[in-house]
Amino acid sequence: MGLTKQYLRYVASAVFGVIGSQKANITYVTLRGGEKGRYVAVAACEHVFIWDVRKGEKVLILQGQKHEVTFLCPSPDGVHIAVGYEDGAVRIFSLLNGESNVSFNGHKSAVSVIHYDALGARLVTGSKDTDVIVWDIINECGLYRLRGHKDVITQALFLRDKNLLVTCSKDSFVKWWDLDTQHCFKTMVGHRSEVWGMVLLSQESRLLTGSADSELRAWDINYLEEAKAEGEPKVKKGKTLLVDDDEEDNKEEVDESLEERILSCEKAGSILREARDRVVSLTTDRHTRVIACHGNDSVLELFTVLSEEEVQKKMTKKLKKAKKKATKAQEASGEETEEPVVKRMLKDEIIRLTNIKASSKIRWVDCLSCAGGELKVVLLLQNNTVETYSLKTSLKTPVADKTARLTLGGHRTDVRTLAFSSDNLAVLSASGDTVKVWNRSTLQVIRTMACEYALCSLFVPGDRQIILGTKSGKLQIFELGSGSLLETVDAHDGAVWSICLAPDQRGIISGSADKTVKFWEFELVKDKETSQKRLTVKHKRTLQLEEDVLCVKFSPDHRLLAASLLDCTVKIFYTDTLKFFLSLYGHKLPVLCLDISHDGTIIATGSADRNVKIWGLDFGDCHRSMFAHDDSVMFLQFVPKTHLFFTAGKDKKIKQWDADKFEHIQTLEGHHREVWCLAISPNGDHLVSSSHDKSLRLWERTREPIILEEEREMEREAEFEESLAKGNAPVVPGETQGEAAPAGKKTVETVKAAERIMEALELYKGETRKMEEHRYACESAGKELPPPQPNPILVAFGNVSPSRYVLDVIKKVRSSELEVSLLVLPFPYVPELLKLFNSYIQQGLEVELVCRCLFFLLKIHFGQISSNQMLLSVIDELRTNTLSKVREIRDVMGFNSAALQFLQREIESKEDVLFFADATGRLEEKKKKRRKRERAVLTIA
């Protein structure tokens, strides 16, 4: 039986119109050894865009999947960038090729902060789920989860020389963590409200925090050396136990905190900001010499941290002034005074540099110190703009110069109307202040023109002019060739909500909040200034209605006119006489959008009550009412020459429907906020949509057919997998719900990985049983029988042995998901797996991976394994083999390391050359000298 009706799938083609999403921060990156401060990384919905701020071009796109980006952090070496997502995932991308090979999944909700350690080997992430997780990048696995905060984590920083971590949160606490013992040894409670930002200064001897008030609080950090005396307090879970050598049984708990062994923190003072609201972001340059901070306004405040020499000079000057003043006072009074003492204050060490006034409210900031005392600052603004500034910090009163502004590739406010040109090549988008025309194939802006707040738009036949309906009740006519405003017509007294081109293409109609529908005809008039003919519209007729008009549409045969009103009805009139024909009522809330099919037989209406109704235009009967979206239906349009139509809703989705069969065909998911409008190309091959997330999305029709039963089945599978991942994580025996916990999280991937391991073990058991049966049959027959047919899966993998196949399956599990996959594995599979591990270690196959799996399984199944007599001999063999094999590998590595060091010393002594780090340092010095010479030559020229 053939398909009765074939539907073709629409797929996402491109995201454009967004310069930088507000949810994630902005950061400087370096591409292929390019100059510092030229490239910036910003989030663009689920992708990351790398912009060249000098050229204003997009140079690299790091492709995301479906969740929005929430945080960006470049690695210390500048080769990678870590990207956090809304679903709690973290992916590490290479900036050389834009590919992602490492991903971590541990958080239950959006990642709120990411930070690398100094070497770039570890990563700390904080989330809205209040957990902090430390990841090992080299081994691609989670180390541990740190619990203790009660609200969103706002910052997390590694200390450079010590294995410590400091975190702050919206719960008003700053916590210090000892990563050796994985617990919090100090909680700072000096804030009365949320801690929004935090930086370490002065070689990590000072902590600066930003809160919900106008103060930046400074804290002095004193690192205390651990005493090495015998009988020292031993630490266990934040308490100190005094252990006497003579009387081990008498253990006395004392209220002595571990902080006295590691560090002490005292408030040093505070810096007053000019802004009165909360700190939105607080950051420093890499050398921690400049502090940048801002609130919810458009002013960025810059402070500079003076070096010890500069502070001493300042204090000497102060002391001289104080002595001079004291001498004058002594001469005036004739009495001897005490030697003046100048106290060192926080304001002597951190001074205000300057303020930068941006063109709009600032959302995120990043700064970068360059050669010659130049500071580069990049700002991500709340109106979809990126601005860069440059200033000389060495000057007494530095002035910031705006060096670049990225605005061309997007609108400042939400796009409320879209339209396609008749040749399918151009797309019009209009927002609250500008109208842009885009090339559909290259997604480049062709024209940008200033306009009033646009609500509806269309291309005039011929595609040389466009008409906009505005919120102030005007019709604006633009010429695309020159990009100029031809005329502004005072059309209505209220907002023009809808305009529609007449089927004969000789005019338009407009529906407005002033309760009228007006008919306009195109005319060519002579321009007084240029004496050339230009397009205008002439008012012909007016249809007065009882309520505000929200949407108007002609039937394709020009016979009928449909107008949706604020009273939740749709009125149908005859176009020629304007006589009333039908009233379509049934919606509970106003109809926001409607469209009539190409043959004029049906009309579809979408309402704020979340329903779509399909009506017959012959008698006004309702064919079907369908629950379409989870929020208001904002836009509806038929695909040309079909009875298929698309709807857009405030629930972030775009859906395709069949008006004949009343079936939902497919859902286009991608937008992260309300979808305001969409437009379908005249040939039906392309669809463009706009959303509150500032993005425009292009969708294209493929040749792939959609079979509805399969589509529903796939949706059910996706729902099942989602519910599977949301299930409770398995409990590890012996693990308490304390401050430290395993880093991994149960996901669909970990469940699938565990299933693959189980399938491989079942296959191994089956093959082993088959071989035993064959051997028994040979012994019974007394002759060699032909071997059994090998398993097709093993043949597909190159005739590998069943045990080797199990190892290959384990190797293919992602390193970050290995522990959680083994945790999901039922215990009956573990004994067989331990026997296999023994054989792998004996053969020297993947010893490191096998040991990692072995130790984890022993840890989580210790009780069952130790009580199982059958496994006693296996565990004993494993102990012997593992120790000997690991010792052997360690000896080989040690021998190789010693040999390499010996060779290095030999070559250095013979050729008098430097290796590795020293050589790299010399190379950098040479590059700097060469750049200085080039600059000198350019200056002379």
N, C-alpha and C positions, 0 to 999 in steps of 0.2 A: 504493500500500500504506500503510495507516494505522499509527499507532504501536501496538505490541502492549501496552506498559505505559508509563504516563506518570508521570514523577517531577517533583516541583515543587522549585524551587531555594530554599534557605535563604540569606539574606543577613544581614550584620552590621547591627544596628539601633542599638546604643548601647554605650558603655563607661561603667561606673559602679563605685563601691566603691573607687576609687583617689583619694587626695587628692594625693599627690605621689610620682612614681617616684624611686627612689634613684639612677638612672644619671646624671641631669642635675641641674644646680644650681638654686637658687631665686634670684629677683631681684625687686627692687621695680620697678614700672612705673607710669606715669601715664596715666590714661584721660580723654580729652576735658577737659583742664584741671582734673581732679579734684584733691583735696588730696593732698599728698605722703604716702607711707607707708600709703596705704589699700589699694592693690591690689598683689598679688604674682603673679608668673608662675611656674608649676611645670610640669614635664613630667608627663604622664599617659600612659604607654606611647608610642604614636605621636602623640598630640595634645599640645597645650599648653593648660592651664587657667589662666584669670585669675580669681583669687579676690578677693572683697571681704572683707578680714579682719574688718572691723567688723561686717558682717551675717552673715558665715559663708556667703556664697552664691557660686555660680559665675556670673560676669557675662559671660564670653566664652570661647569654645572655638576655638582655632586648629587647624583640621582637618589632620591628617597623612595620609600615605598608608599605608605598611605597615611602615616601619622605625622603630625606637625612637628617641626624642629623647635626645641625649647632652649638649647644651650650649645655654644661652640667654644672649643678650647684648642688652640694650636699646640703642637708638641714643642719642647725646648729646642730641638734640632731644626724645626721648621719644615720637616718633610711630611708630617702627618697632621691631621686635624681630627679631634674627637667630637662627635656630634651626638647630642642627647635628644630623645624624642618624647612625644606626649604619652606613649604607652610604657615608658620606663626603660626602653632599650637604649643602648649606646653602641654606636658604630664608629670605627676608626677608618678614615679615608686617607689614601695616599694623594698628596698634592702634585705628584709627578704625573700620574695617569688618571686620577679621579676614581679609582676603584677602591672598594671596601672588602677587605679580607678578614677583618676581626670584628666580631660583634659580641656584646655582653647583654645578658637579660637577667636582671635581678630585682628591679624596682617594680612596684605595683602601679604606680602612677607617674606623672610627668617628671622628668629629670630637671632639677632646678639649678644645679651647679656641677661643674666638672673642673678638675684641676690635676695637672701632672706634677710628679716630683721632679727634683732638679735633674736627674739622669734621664727622665722620660721612660723609666722602666715600670713605674706604677701609676695608677690613675685612681683618684678618689671621686666618687659621685654622690651627690645629695639629691633628695627627691621630695616631692610633696607628700610621700608616704611616711615622712619623718625619719627614714633610715639613711645611714651613711654606709657606703660599700667601698672597700678598697680592692682594686683589681690588679692582677699581675699581667702586664701586656706581653711580656716575652713568652710566658707559658700559656697565655690566652685563657686565663681562668680567674675566678673570683677567689680572693684570699679570705675575707670575712666581712660580715655585716655588723655594724655598730649601732646599737639601739640606745636611746636615752632622751633624745629630743621629743617634744610633744607637739611640734608644729613644723611647717615647711622649713627645710634647710636653705639658708640664704647664701652661705659661703663655707668653703672647706679648704684649708691650706696645709700643705706639708711643710715641716721645718727642714731647712736645708741640711744641717749637719747632725741632727738628732732624729731618732726614729719616733717622732711625735707628730700629732695631727691636732689642729685647732679648728673647731666648727662653730658656727653661730646660726641662730634660727629665729623664727618669728615668735617663739615661746619666751623671748627676752633673755635667754641664757647663751653664754659662750662656754663651750666645753673643750677641755684639753684631754687628749687620748694618748695613752702609752701603747704604741703599736706592737711592742714586744709581748705585753701581757693582754692586749686587746681589751682594755677597759678604761673608763673615764676616771682620771685621778684628780681632776679639779673642775669645778663649775663656778664661773664668774656670774654674780647676780647683781651687778651694779647698774643694770639698765631697768628703766621703769616701763618700757614698751618694747615693741619688736626691734630686733637688731637686723638692719637691712643690708649692711655691708661691713667689710672688715679687710684691713691690709696690714702686712708686717713691714716695719721700717727699721732703719739704722742697724743693718745686719742682724735682723730678727731679735733685736733687744727692745723693741717697742711695738705695741699693738694699737692700731687706731680703729675705732668702731663708729659706725654711723647708725643712728636710731631714728625714731619718729619725731624728734625735736630738732632744734637748730644747732645742737652741739655735736662736735666730733670728739669723742672721748679717747684720751690717750692713756695707755697702761704700760708701765715699765716692767720688763720681764728680766728676772735675775735667775740664771741657771746655776743650780747648786751641785757641787760635785758629791758623788756618793761616797760616804765614809767607808773605809775598808776594815774597820776594826772588827774583831771577833765578837760574836754575840750580837751582831747588828740586827735590828728589827727586820723580820721577813714578812713580805707583803703577800696578802691573799685577798683578792677581790675588794680592794679599796680599804681594808682594815689592816692594822699592824699587829702582828703577833710577836710578843717577846718570848724567845725560847732560851731557857737556861740550859747550859750544857750538862749540869749535874742533875737537874730535875726536869726531864723532858716531859713528864706527865703534867706538870703545872704550867699551863699556857694561859697567859693573861692578856685579854684584849684591852687595848688602849685606844684613846681617841686621837692618836697621832696620825696625821694624813700623809699619804705618799708624796703629796706636793712638796713637802719639806726636803725630799730626797731628789727631786727633779728640778722644780722651778718655783719661784714665788712671783706673784703678780700684784703690783700696787698701782693705784690710779695716779697718773702724773699731772693731770689737768685736762683741759678741754679747749678746743678751738671753736670759735663761734662762726657759723656760716651766715651769709646774708639772707638766705632763704629761710622761711619760717616753717615750711612743711617738711615731710619726711625725706630722708635720703633715698633716692631711687636707685642710683648706682654710685659706687665708690671704687676707684681703681688707681693704680700707679703705673709708671713706666717700668721697664724691666730692671733698671738700676735703683728703683725706689727713691728717686730724687724728686719726682714731681707727683703730687696727689691731685687727682681730678674727681670732682664730685658735683652732683646736681640733684635738684628736686623735681617736682612736677611742672616746673616752668621752663622758660627758654634760656636761662642763664647757667653757664658752666663756670664753676669756681675752681681756680687752679692755685695750689699751694706748693711751695718748694721746701724741701728738707735740707737744711744746711749741713755741711760736713763738719767734723770736729774742729778742723783748723779755722773754718769760717766762723763757727760759734765762739772759739777762743778769741779771735780778732774782735768780734763784736763785743764780747765781755770786757776786753781790755779797753776798748773805746768808752764803754759805759763807765768803767771804773775811773778812767781819766776824768770824764765829765763830772762824776760824783765827787772826786777829790777836789777839782776846781771849784765846784759849788761849795764844798765844805770849807775850803780856804777862804773864799769870799765871805761866807757867813761868819767865819772866825774873825776875819779882819773887821767886819762890821760890829760884832758884839764884843770883841776883845777877850773872849773866853776861849779856852782850849776845848776842842770837840774831839769825839772819838774818831778813830780811823773808819772811813766809810766802807761798808760791805755791800757788794752787789750780788743779789741772789739770782741764780740761773732759773729762768722761767721757760715754760713750754713755748711761749710766743717768740723766744729768742732762737729756738731751734727750728720751728716750722713757721714760715712767714707767707703771707698772701702774695701770690705772683701777679695774677690778673684775672679778669672775668671775660668770658667770651659770650656774646649775645648772639644766639642762633636765630634763624628766621621763623622757627616754630618751636613747640614744646619738645624737649629732648627726651628720648626714651632710653638710649644706651650710649656709652662713650668708651673709647679706647685711645690710649696715647702711646707714643713711641719716641724715644730719644735717638737722635741721629748725630752724625759728626758735626763738629763746630758749634755745639751747644744749641742745635736746632731741635725744637719739639714739634712733632706732628700730632695733631688731634683729629680723630674722626668721630662724627656724631651721627647716630641714627635717630631721625626725628619721627614724631608721631604722625606726620602727614605723608608717609611713604617717600621720604627724601633722605639722602646721605650727603653730609657736608664735611669737608676737610679744611682744617686750619693749620697754619704754620706760624711759629713765633720763636724768637731768640731768647732763651732763658738767661743768657749772660748780660743782657741789657738791664739797666736800672729800672726802667719802666717799659717792659716788653709790650708790644702791640700785636695782636693776632691778626694775620691776613688770611682771608678766605681764599683757598687755592683751588677748590673744585666743588661742584654741586651736581649731584646726580638727580635729575628731575624728569628728563625727557621720556624715559621708559615707563612712566606710570602716571596715574592721576593722584592729586592731593587728597581727594575725598572719594567716597564710594561712587562707582559707575551705576547710574540709575536707568540708562537706556542704551540699547545696542541696535544696530541695523547693518544689513548686508547690501552691497551694491548689486545691481542687476546682473553684472558679469561674474559674480562670485569671488572677485579678486580683492575687494577692499572691505574693511570692517570699520564701522563708525562706533565710537564709544564716547559718551558724554557724562560729565559729573557736575559737581556744584560750581566749578569755576572754569573748566576747560572742556573742549571737544577735540578728540583726536581721531585721525583716520589712519588705520594700520594696513600694511600689506599683509594679506592672509598667509602667503607662502613663506615670507622671510620674517614676519612678525616685527618688522621695523616700523617706526612712526613715520608717516608721510607728511602729515600736517598736524600742527597743534594751534588751536585758536581759542582765545579767551571768550567765554560766554557767561550768561547768567545761569542760575540753577536749573539744569535741564531735567525734564521728566519724561519726555518722549521725543522721538526723532525719526527721520526717514530721508532716503536719497530721492532727490527729484529725478524723474525720468531723464536719462542721458548721463546720470552720475557726475554731473559737473557742479551741481549745487546740493546743499543739504538744508533741511528745515528742522529747527528745534522748537519744541513747546516748553515754556519755562514755568517756574513756580510763581512768578509775578504776573502771569497771564499774557505774556508776549509771545509772538512767533518771530524767531530770528532766522534770517536767510543768509547762508555763507556761500562764498565762491571758493571752490577747492583749488582752482588753478593758482589764484593769487593768495589764498588763505585769508581773505578779508571778509568782513561783515558787510553784506550788501544793504540790508535793511532790517529794522526792528519794527514790527507791526504790533500796535496795542490791540490785541485781539479780544481779550476777556478781562473781566474784573476779578477773577479768581484764578487759581492754578490751572494750567492746561494739562490735564491728566493723560490725554490720549489724542493722537492724530492718526489719520488713516488716508492712504492714497486712494483716489477714486479708480474704479476698474478701467475707465476710459483714459486714465492718466492725464486728464485735463485740469485736475484740481485736487483739493484735499478737504477733509472735514476735521473739525477739532471739537473735543468735548471738555468741558471745564467745570470747576467747582462753583461757577456762577449760575449753574442750572440751565445752561444753554448748549446747544450743538450748532456750530456755525459752518456754513459751506463757503469754500474759497475756490477761486479759479486762478490758474497761472496766467500771467500777462507779461509781455515784454514792454518796458518803458524806457525812454531815453534818459540817461543819467545827466544831470545838470552840470556836473564837474567834468566828466570825461567825454560827454556827448556821444557815448556808446549805449547800446541797448543792454538792459540788465533785467533779471527776473524779479517779479514781485507777485504778490497774491492780492486778489480783489475780492472783497466780501460780497456774496450774492444773496444768501438766505440765512435765516436763523430759526432754529427749532427750540421753543421755550418748553422746559420740563419742570416738574414739581420738586425734584431733588437734585443734589449734586451729581454730575455725570462723571463716572470713574473710568469708563472704557467705551469706545465707539468702534464699529466695524461695518464696512459695506459687504453685502453678499457679492460674490464674483460676477453675477449677471447684472449688477447695478440696480436690481429691483428692490432690494430691501436694505434697511439700515437698522443695526442693533445697537442699543445703548444700555449699559448697566448703570443703575442708579443707587444712591446711598440707602434707599429703602429695601435693599436686598432683592429687588426684582430686575429683570431685563425686559425692556420694552422694544418691540419690533415695529418699525414704521415703513410705509411705502416711500421710496426715495423721491419719486416724481411729485406726489401730492402732499407728502408728509402726514398722510392719514395713519391713524393707529391701526395696527394689524393684530399683534399678539402681545400678551404679557406672560413672561415665564417666571413663575414664583415657586418657591420651595426651599431656597437657601435660607439658613437661619441668620447669616451675617452677610455683609455686602459682597457683591461679586466684583473681584478685583481684576479679572482678566477673562476674555472670551475670544473665540475665533470661529469662523464659519468655514466649512470644508469647500474644496475647490469646485464641487458640483452643486453647491448651495442647498444640499438636502438636510444636513445636520449642523447644529451649533453646539459647541462645547463651552461650558462656563466653569471657572474656578473661583472659589470663594474663600473668605477668611475663616469659614467654618470647617475648613480642611477637606471639603468634598469637591468632587468634580461631577457635574451632571451633563448628560448628553441628551439633547432635545431634537425632535423632528421639526423642521421649519415649515412643514405643510400645515400642521394643526397645533403646533406648540406642545405636543405631548412629550413627557419625560421618558426617554427610552431606558435609561439606567442612571442610578446615582452610585458613585463609587467613592469609598474612603481613600483619598489619594496620598495625603501627606500627614505627618505628625504635627504640623503647624500650618499657618496660612499658605494657601496656594497663591504665589505672587505673579506667575506668568504662565501663559498657555498659548501654544501655536501648533497648527497643523503642518505636517511635512507636505510640501507642495505635491499636488496630483495624487494624494493618497488619503485614506481615512485614518492614518496613524497620526498621533499628536504627542507633543512633549509638554510636561508640566514642570515648573520649578517652584520649590517651596522654601519656607523659612527653616525647615528641618535639615538644610544643607544638601538636599538630594535633588536630582533631576530624574524624572521617570518618563518612560515611553509607554503609550497605551494604544490599543486597537479599539476604535470607536464602533466597529461593526460587531466584533465578538465580545466587547467589553472586558478585554483581558489586559493585565499588566504584562508588558513584554520584557523590559529590562530597566535596571536602575543604574544611573551614572553617578558614582560616588567619587568625590575628590575635593570638593570645596569644604572648608573648615568653619565657615560661618554661613549666615543666611544668604540664599541665592536671590538676588533682586530681579534679574531679567535674563532673557536669552534671545537669540536670533538664529533662524535657520536659513541657510543659503538657498537661493531660488532653485538650484538643482537638487537640493536635499542631501548633498554629500557632506556638508559641514554644519557644525553647530557651535556657536560661541556663547559663553555664559559669563555673568559677572556676579561678584559676591561681596559681602561685607569684609572678607579677608583681604580686600584690595586687589585680588587677582582676577584676571580674565583667563578663561580656559577654552581651548579649542578642542573639539571632538570631531572625529571623522568617521564616515561610514565605511566599513570594510566589506569584503566579499564573503565573510564568514556567516553562514546562516545560524539563526538561533532556533533551537528546538525547545519549546516552552517546558516540557516535562523534565528535560535535562537541566534546564535553568533552575527550576524549582528544587530539583534534587541537589544541585550544587549549593543553593542557598541553605537548604536544610543541613547539608554536610558542614558548611561554614559555621552555622549556628551551633552544631554539635561539638565541633572542634573548639569553638570559643568557650562553651560551657565546660568542656574537658579541662581546658587550661585554667579556668576559674575555680576548679575544685580545690579542696584543702590540700596543702602540701603535706607529703608524708612526714611523720614524726621520726626523728632520729633517736634511737634508744640511748639514754644517758645524757642527751642534750637538754640542758635547762633553758628556760626562757629568760636568760640573763642579758647582759649588755652585748655579748658577742654571739653571733649565729652564722650558719653557713650563708655564703653569698648568693648561691644560685636560686632560681625560681622555676617552678613547674610550668612548662609551656607546652604547646602542641608539638614543637620540635623535640623536646625531651621525651615526651610520651612515645612519639614515633621512633626515636632512636632506641628506646627500651624495647619496643616491639620488634625492631629489626634485629637486636641482639638475641631476643627470645627465638625469633624465627631461625636465626643462624644456629643456635644451640639445638633446636628441634631437628634441623637438617643434619647437624653433626651426629646427634643420637641415632637418627634414622639410617644414615650411612654406616655408622659403626655397627648397628644391629644387622644391617644387610651383609656386611663383610663377615661378621661372625656366623651368620646363617650359611653363607657361601663356604666358609672354612669347614663348618660341620658337615655340609653336604658332600664336600670333597673327601673328608675323612670316612664318611659312611659309604661312599661309592668306591673308595680305594683308588681313585684316579683324579687327575686335575681336570676340573670342569671349567668351561668358559666363564670369565669374570662377569659379574652383574653389570647391567647398563648403568653408567655413571649418571648422577643427577644433572639435568640440563643447566641448572644454575651454576654448578661447578664447571661445566664445560664452557659456559658463557664467560666465566672469569679466567679462562685459560687453563682448564684441567687442574686447578689447585686442589690440594688435599682439604678435607672437611675442616680440620683443625686450623689450617691456614686461612680458610674462608672466614672462620669466626674472628680471627685476629684482624683480618682486613675490615670486617664490619665495625669492630671496636675502633680501629684507626680512623675510620671515616666519620665517627661522631665528633662534633666540634669540641675542642678542648674546654670551652667555657660551659658546655652542656653535659660533660662526661659524668661528673659526680651526681647530678640530679637524675640523669638517665639510669645510673646504677642504683640510685636510691629507689626508683620506681620498680626496679626489677624484683619479681617475687623470689622468695628464698629458695624454693625447690630447684631453681636454675643455678644457684650459687655453688653447690658442691661440684657440679660438672665443670663450672667455670674455673674453680680453684685447681682442679686436676689439669685443665688445659694450661693454666698459668704456670704450673710446675713444669710442664713440657716446654713451654715457650722459653722459660728462664734457662732450662738445661741446654736448649739449642742456641741461646743468646739472641733471641728474636725480640726486638723492641723492649728491652729490659726496663728502660725508664717508664714507658707507658704502662707496662704490665705491673710494675711495682706500685705505681700510683693507683691503679685500679685495685690491686691486691690489698694495699693498706686501707683504702677507703672501705672495701667490703668487710675486712676484718674489724674495722672500727664500728660499723653500723650493725653487723650481725654477730658481734662478739659472743653474746650469750648463747645463741643457737649453735654457733660453730664449736665453742668450747665444750658444750654439753653433748655433742655428737661424737660417739666413739668411732664411727666409720671414718671420720675426717682426721682422726688423730695422727695416723701415719702420713697423710697428705700434708698436714700442717708442719709436721716434723721435717719432711723432705723439703718443703718450701723454705723453712727456716735455714736449713743447711745450704740449699742451692742459691737462695737469694743473697745470703751473706757473702758466699764465695764469689758469686758473679758480680755483685755490686763492688766488692773489694777489687776484683780483677779490672773492672772498667775504670774505677777510681785510680788504680795504679797506672793504667794506660794513659789516662788523661794527665796525671801528674808527670809522667815520663815525657809526654809530648810537650807539655807546658815548659818543663825544664829545658828540653832540647831547643825549643823556640827562643827562650831567653838566652841560652848559650849562643845560638846562631846570631841573635841580635847584638850581643856583646862583641862577638868576633868581627862582624861586619863593621860595627861602629869603630872598633879599634883599628881595623885595617884601612878603611876608607875615610875615617873621620867624618862620618855623616850621622845625622840624628834621625830617629825613627818616630813614627806614630804621632803622639801628642805634640812633641817639641817641633817636629817638622810642620805640622798643621799650623802651629802658632807662627812660625817663621813665614809660612806662605801668606797668612793673613796680613802680617806686617808689610810684606812685599807689595801685596795688592793695595794697601792703604797708601804706600809711598807712590805707587804708579798713578793712583787716582789724584793725589795731590799735585803731581807733575802735570797731569792732563788739565786739571783746573787752572794751574798757573799759566799754561800755554794758552788756554781759552781766554783768560783774563787779559794777557798781553795782546792777543789777537783782537 
